[in-house]
Amino acid sequence: MINLFKPKYDKPHGILLYGSVQEVIQAHKMLENNGFKVRLIAPPPEFRVGCDLAIEFNLLEQEAVETMIKRDEFVPYNIVSTKEMLPDILKRSVIVEMGDYLMCKAGNMKITIDKKEHKIVNISGGGCPDIPYVAEQLYNVKIEQARNPIDIGNSLCSYMLQITFDSLKNGVKK
């Protein structure tokens, strides 16, 4: 069973660029909590600054998004408008069956669960300092009952782990 997620770019988008992953995640949560349809993406290579993310938003909502981020003091260092985004490699995940286990990989992060009990039996990959703590919190917990990795950690690795987590969680529902 292989699952690849591919984005659809049928509307013009804008990108909010921040200096750190933590700023991006906080701003993303704030915008989502205020009803905006936003998503985390890899910034275009020409704007990338180390290990970071960006927030994609509907360009038609730019004025409202800018008002909200200024009001809540989540001002990015740059806003890029684009009609067509580069492929978003961060949204791709692959699920592989391995005997009694399902493993999902997104980027360099992997989660493996037991197919019968749905318990998380392994978390691997990444080099971000919060991953050992995130893994400890999730290990041996049923995926349906586990906390979201992005709510435990706040790094790019935690975000990639969230993608694998969501893919597996949706996969076991079917």
Secondary structure by P-SEA (a helix, b strand, c coil): cbbbbbbbccbbbbbbbcccaaaaaaaaaaaaaaccbbbbbccccccccccbbbbbccccaaaaaaaaaaaacccccbbbbbcccccccccbbbbbbcccbbbbbcccbbbbbccccccccbbbbbcccaaaaaaaaccccccccccccccccccaaaaaaaaaaaaaaaaaac
